[in-house]
Amino acid sequence: MTDDPPEEPKRRWRNKITGGSSEARALGERVLKKNIRSESSRRWIERQINDPYVARARAEGWRARSAFKLIELDDKYHLIKRGMRIVDLGAAPGGWLQVAIKRGAGAVVGIDLLEIEPVTGATVFQMDFLDREAPAALLKALGGKPDLVLSDMAANTTGHARTDQIRTGALAEAAATFAIQHTAPGGAFVTKAFQGGLDATLLAELKRTFSSVRHAKPPSSRKGSPEVFLVALGRK
Ligand SMILES: C[S@@+](CC[C@H](N)C(=O)[O-])C[C@H]1O[C@@H](n2cnc3c(N)ncnc32)[C@H](O)[C@@H]1O
């Protein structure tokens, strides 16, 4: 989730921490941060209840509503082709893995900090992608260079939108570095990013490495969210 902290608690937080001892201020900060979290959790629950994609995902057997983002991106850019090798970074709970397999991938390997319930046809690692050993483990399990590198990695939210964007941006950059180094010729790379969030040098490197690089906001990506996807096609 990439919610902005709700305005009201944020204002109260600023007012309350201006006076008192440093211990009292620290306590105030902790209490108010908790309020911010519970307020944004309440909004998240509300959205889940009212969200047609959540209901559709349940009805169609997708593990997460995010499955529709990959479906929509694939419908538009024809990313997944029969027999492809695909790496899925930040794969839990497994929605994108399901889509990759359903649409004909030959070998699919996913990685996440969280445990992923087995998905028939995919190999999954519970591991930090930023771990030095991760890239080699993924390539070994895949049995060759990936034709498609997908990343939907998102950092845990702190309640502070800018911090969340920077942390998720760093994950997108790690994914881009992996894609630049390992994608097979003709292959593609998709990553969750935030508008203007990717380092300019890395973006330039992606543009040199792939024939086309563009931003996409699939219809199922929430309108109010700063999330966009970067789609790089035609690895040279
Ligand atoms: C939006 S979810 C992915 C949803 C997935 N695409 C699906 O359809 O089921 C983002 C995931 O990124 C994972 N993540 C965040 N940082 C990570 C890291 N350093 N290494 C691996 N996974 C990470 C989180 O644990 C979380 O499960």
The ligand as an SDF file (V2000), in Angstrom:
LIG
                    3D

 27 29  0  0  0  0  0  0  0  0999 V2000
    2.5890   -5.6270   -4.1250 C   0  0  0  0  0  0  0  0  0  0  0  0
    3.3060   -7.0590   -3.4130 S   0  0  0  0  0  0  0  0  0  0  0  0
    3.4730   -8.1440   -4.7840 C   0  0  0  0  0  0  0  0  0  0  0  0
    2.1780   -8.7640   -5.2630 C   0  0  0  0  0  0  0  0  0  0  0  0
    2.4130   -9.8000   -6.3450 C   0  0  0  0  0  0  0  0  0  0  0  0
    2.8060   -9.1830   -7.6050 N   0  0  0  0  0  0  0  0  0  0  0  0
    1.1630  -10.6210   -6.6090 C   0  0  0  0  0  0  0  0  0  0  0  0
    0.5380  -10.4370   -7.6480 O   0  0  0  0  0  0  0  0  0  0  0  0
    0.8330  -11.4630   -5.7600 O   0  0  0  0  0  0  0  0  0  0  0  0
    4.9380   -6.5290   -3.1060 C   0  0  0  0  0  0  0  0  0  0  0  0
    5.8620   -7.5860   -2.5300 C   0  0  0  0  0  0  0  0  0  0  0  0
    7.2070   -7.1330   -2.5600 O   0  0  0  0  0  0  0  0  0  0  0  0
    7.8900   -7.8460   -1.5400 C   0  0  0  0  0  0  0  0  0  0  0  0
    9.2050   -7.2930   -1.2640 N   0  0  0  0  0  0  0  0  0  0  0  0
    9.5100   -6.0940   -0.7370 C   0  0  0  0  0  0  0  0  0  0  0  0
   10.8430   -5.9660   -0.5870 N   0  0  0  0  0  0  0  0  0  0  0  0
   11.4000   -7.1190   -1.0390 C   0  0  0  0  0  0  0  0  0  0  0  0
   12.7420   -7.5930   -1.1370 C   0  0  0  0  0  0  0  0  0  0  0  0
   13.7800   -6.8390   -0.7170 N   0  0  0  0  0  0  0  0  0  0  0  0
   12.9620   -8.8360   -1.6300 N   0  0  0  0  0  0  0  0  0  0  0  0
   11.9030   -9.5890   -2.0460 C   0  0  0  0  0  0  0  0  0  0  0  0
   10.6230   -9.1930   -1.9700 N   0  0  0  0  0  0  0  0  0  0  0  0
   10.3590   -7.9750   -1.4810 C   0  0  0  0  0  0  0  0  0  0  0  0
    6.9220   -7.7280   -0.3760 C   0  0  0  0  0  0  0  0  0  0  0  0
    7.1910   -8.6750    0.6140 O   0  0  0  0  0  0  0  0  0  0  0  0
    5.5650   -7.9100   -1.0680 C   0  0  0  0  0  0  0  0  0  0  0  0
    5.1080   -9.2320   -0.9490 O   0  0  0  0  0  0  0  0  0  0  0  0
  1  2  1  0
  2  3  1  0
  2 10  1  0
  3  4  1  0
  4  5  1  0
  5  6  1  0
  5  7  1  0
  7  8  2  0
  7  9  1  0
 10 11  1  0
 11 12  1  0
 11 26  1  0
 12 13  1  0
 13 14  1  0
 13 24  1  0
 14 15  1  0
 14 23  1  0
 15 16  2  0
 16 17  1  0
 17 18  1  0
 17 23  2  0
 18 19  1  0
 18 20  2  0
 20 21  1  0
 21 22  2  0
 22 23  1  0
 24 25  1  0
 24 26  1  0
 26 27  1  0
M  CHG  2   2   1   9  -1
M  END
$$$$
